[in-house]
Amino acid sequence: MIRKKLPMPSFFLFLLLSCSAFSENNNIVKTLPLTAPNGKAIAAFAEGCFWCSEHIFESVYGVEEAISGYAGGITENPTYETVNTETTEHAETVYVIYDPTKISYKELCRVFFTSHDPTTKDRQGPDSGSSYRSILFYITENEKLEAESVLKETSQSKRFKSPIVTEIKKLNAFYQAEGYHQDFIRKNPNQSYVVNVSIPRYELFRNTYKGKLKD
């Protein structure tokens, strides 16, 4: 990712408060199936740093697992490093496995709009670039209609002062991110980015979302 040079103190602050500041080359990515396990359903959402998104979606009743990864781009088998060059067209995305008898895809779309700012193009908090853009993925045509319905519902609610820039895009492939990204917040509760960005975003979601959360 190409960024402007910053004075030294600001540069270090940026490193502490950027989702792209931490990287380890100790894992490979893998493709996940777009068909759900028996009795379950899957969905995918891009809304900025996947560390935050994974933590948020896993707090929602009916969600069984959220997996950090990459989707929406053209490059096969992307890595964290290549996605952050902003040349793959992929966005940091969470793959959500849920119980459709407990929560619907449409309600997950509401979780999506409650858990980030969908009005900032190619940016979420301190993270900038197309890999942090807002995308509502769908698999079936019915999901596309439901995604469009929730987007319209959210726009008409006047919750956001600026226009929503969320893309609605078909999910053609999902690549699970390197292992060190999975459950990042749980494993790194004292990480500077987690403390200063992820947890405040999570708490804001919990205080704003009107649906059912896990205990």
C-alpha positions as CSV (number, residue, x, y, z in Angstrom):
1,M,0.0,0.0,0.0
2,I,1.4,3.4,-1.0
3,R,1.1,5.9,1.8
4,K,2.4,9.5,2.4
5,K,5.5,9.8,4.5
6,L,4.7,11.0,8.0
7,P,6.9,12.7,10.6
8,M,8.4,10.1,12.9
9,P,6.1,10.4,15.9
10,S,3.0,10.2,13.7
11,F,4.4,7.3,11.8
12,F,4.8,5.3,14.9
13,L,1.3,6.2,16.0
14,F,0.0,5.0,12.6
15,L,1.8,1.7,13.1
16,L,0.2,1.2,16.4
17,L,-3.3,2.1,15.2
18,S,-3.4,0.3,11.8
19,C,-4.8,-3.1,11.1
20,S,-2.1,-3.6,8.5
21,A,0.8,-3.0,10.9
22,F,1.1,-6.5,12.1
23,S,2.3,-9.3,9.8
24,E,3.7,-12.8,10.2
25,N,4.6,-15.1,7.4
26,N,3.9,-18.3,9.2
27,N,0.7,-19.5,7.5
28,I,-0.9,-20.1,4.2
29,V,-4.4,-19.2,3.0
30,K,-7.0,-21.7,1.8
31,T,-10.2,-21.6,-0.1
32,L,-13.4,-22.2,1.8
33,P,-16.5,-23.8,0.3
34,L,-19.5,-21.7,-0.6
35,T,-21.9,-24.4,0.4
36,A,-22.8,-24.6,4.0
37,P,-22.5,-27.6,6.4
38,N,-25.8,-29.5,6.8
39,G,-28.3,-27.5,8.7
40,K,-26.2,-24.3,8.6
41,A,-25.9,-21.3,6.3
42,I,-23.0,-19.1,5.3
43,A,-22.6,-15.4,4.5
44,A,-19.8,-13.0,4.0
45,F,-19.2,-9.3,4.9
46,A,-16.4,-6.8,4.3
47,E,-16.5,-3.8,6.7
48,G,-12.9,-2.8,7.4
49,C,-10.4,-4.7,9.6
50,F,-11.4,-8.3,9.8
51,W,-10.1,-8.6,13.3
52,C,-12.9,-6.3,14.5
53,S,-15.6,-7.8,12.2
54,E,-14.9,-11.4,13.3
55,H,-15.2,-10.4,17.0
56,I,-18.4,-8.5,16.4
57,F,-20.2,-11.2,14.4
58,E,-19.2,-14.0,16.8
59,S,-21.0,-12.0,19.6
60,V,-24.4,-12.3,17.7
61,Y,-26.9,-14.9,18.7
62,G,-27.2,-17.6,16.0
63,V,-23.7,-17.1,14.6
64,E,-21.5,-20.2,15.2
65,E,-18.3,-19.0,13.8
66,A,-16.7,-16.1,11.9
67,I,-13.5,-16.6,9.9
68,S,-11.2,-13.9,8.7
69,G,-10.2,-13.9,5.1
70,Y,-10.3,-12.2,1.7
71,A,-13.0,-11.9,-1.0
72,G,-14.3,-9.7,-3.8
73,G,-11.1,-9.6,-5.9
74,I,-9.5,-11.1,-8.9
75,T,-6.3,-12.6,-7.5
76,E,-6.3,-16.3,-6.7
77,N,-4.7,-17.4,-3.3
78,P,-4.1,-13.9,-2.0
79,T,-2.0,-13.3,1.0
80,Y,-2.2,-10.5,3.7
81,E,0.8,-8.8,2.1
82,T,-0.6,-8.9,-1.4
83,V,-4.0,-7.7,-0.3
84,N,-2.5,-4.7,1.4
85,T,-0.8,-3.6,-1.8
86,E,-4.4,-2.7,-3.0
87,T,-3.8,-4.5,-6.3
88,T,-5.8,-7.7,-5.8
89,E,-9.2,-6.0,-5.5
90,H,-9.9,-8.2,-2.5
91,A,-11.2,-6.8,0.7
92,E,-10.7,-8.0,4.3
93,T,-13.8,-10.1,4.8
94,V,-15.5,-12.3,7.4
95,Y,-17.0,-15.7,6.5
96,V,-19.9,-16.3,8.8
97,I,-21.4,-19.7,9.6
98,Y,-24.8,-19.4,11.2
99,D,-27.9,-21.3,12.3
100,P,-30.7,-20.1,10.0
101,T,-33.3,-21.2,12.6
102,K,-31.9,-18.6,15.0
103,I,-30.9,-15.7,12.8
104,S,-31.6,-14.8,9.2
105,Y,-29.3,-13.5,6.4
106,K,-31.4,-10.3,6.4
107,E,-30.7,-9.8,10.1
108,L,-27.0,-10.4,9.6
109,C,-27.2,-7.6,7.0
110,R,-28.5,-5.4,9.8
111,V,-25.6,-6.4,12.0
112,F,-23.3,-5.4,9.1
113,F,-24.8,-1.9,8.9
114,T,-24.7,-1.4,12.7
115,S,-21.1,-2.5,13.1
116,H,-19.3,-0.1,10.8
117,D,-19.5,3.2,9.0
118,P,-20.8,2.4,5.4
119,T,-20.3,6.0,4.2
120,T,-16.5,6.1,4.1
121,K,-15.2,4.9,0.8
122,D,-12.1,2.7,1.0
123,R,-11.7,3.6,4.6
124,Q,-12.7,2.3,8.0
125,G,-11.4,4.2,11.0
126,P,-7.6,4.5,10.8
127,D,-7.4,1.9,7.9
128,S,-7.5,3.1,4.3
129,G,-7.4,1.5,0.9
130,S,-9.8,-0.6,-1.2
131,S,-9.1,-3.7,1.0
132,Y,-11.0,-1.9,3.8
133,R,-14.1,-1.0,1.7
134,S,-17.7,-1.9,2.6
135,I,-19.2,-4.9,0.7
136,L,-22.3,-6.8,1.4
137,F,-21.8,-10.2,-0.3
138,Y,-24.6,-12.5,-1.4
139,I,-24.7,-16.0,-2.8
140,T,-28.3,-16.5,-4.0
141,E,-30.5,-14.1,-5.9
142,N,-32.9,-14.0,-2.9
143,E,-30.0,-12.9,-0.7
144,K,-29.3,-10.1,-3.2
145,L,-32.8,-8.9,-2.9
146,E,-32.6,-9.0,0.9
147,A,-29.3,-7.2,0.9
148,E,-30.8,-4.4,-1.3
149,S,-33.8,-4.2,1.0
150,V,-31.7,-3.7,4.1
151,L,-29.5,-1.2,2.3
152,K,-32.6,0.8,1.4
153,E,-34.0,0.4,4.9
154,T,-30.8,1.7,6.4
155,S,-30.6,4.6,3.9
156,Q,-34.1,5.7,4.7
157,S,-33.5,5.5,8.4
158,K,-31.3,8.6,8.2
159,R,-28.9,7.0,10.7
160,F,-26.0,8.2,8.6
161,K,-25.5,11.8,7.5
162,S,-23.5,10.9,4.4
163,P,-24.6,8.6,1.6
164,I,-23.9,4.9,2.0
165,V,-21.2,3.6,-0.4
166,T,-21.5,-0.1,0.4
167,E,-21.2,-2.4,-2.6
168,I,-23.5,-5.4,-3.1
169,K,-21.5,-8.1,-4.7
170,K,-21.8,-11.8,-5.5
171,L,-19.5,-14.0,-3.5
172,N,-17.5,-16.1,-6.0
173,A,-14.7,-17.2,-3.8
174,F,-13.5,-16.8,-0.2
175,Y,-9.9,-17.3,1.0
176,Q,-9.4,-18.0,4.7
177,A,-6.6,-15.7,6.0
178,E,-3.4,-16.9,7.6
179,G,-3.8,-18.6,10.9
180,Y,-2.5,-15.8,13.1
181,H,-5.4,-13.6,12.0
182,Q,-8.0,-16.0,13.3
183,D,-9.4,-15.0,16.8
184,F,-6.9,-12.2,16.8
185,I,-8.6,-10.1,19.5
186,R,-9.1,-13.1,21.8
187,K,-5.4,-14.0,21.4
188,N,-4.0,-10.5,21.5
189,P,-6.2,-8.5,24.0
190,N,-3.5,-6.0,24.8
191,Q,-2.4,-5.3,21.3
192,S,-2.4,-1.5,20.7
193,Y,-4.8,-1.6,17.7
194,V,-7.1,-4.0,19.6
195,V,-7.3,-1.7,22.6
196,N,-7.6,1.6,20.8
197,V,-9.7,0.6,17.7
198,S,-11.2,-2.9,17.9
199,I,-12.6,-2.9,21.4
200,P,-14.2,0.6,21.2
201,R,-15.8,-0.4,17.9
202,Y,-17.1,-3.6,19.4
203,E,-18.5,-1.8,22.5
204,L,-20.2,0.8,20.2
205,F,-21.8,-2.1,18.3
206,R,-23.0,-3.8,21.5
207,N,-24.6,-0.5,22.7
208,T,-26.2,0.2,19.4
209,Y,-27.5,-3.1,18.0
210,K,-31.1,-3.9,18.8
211,G,-31.0,-7.6,18.0
212,K,-30.1,-10.5,20.2
213,L,-26.5,-11.0,21.4
214,K,-24.9,-13.9,23.2
215,D,-24.5,-13.8,26.9
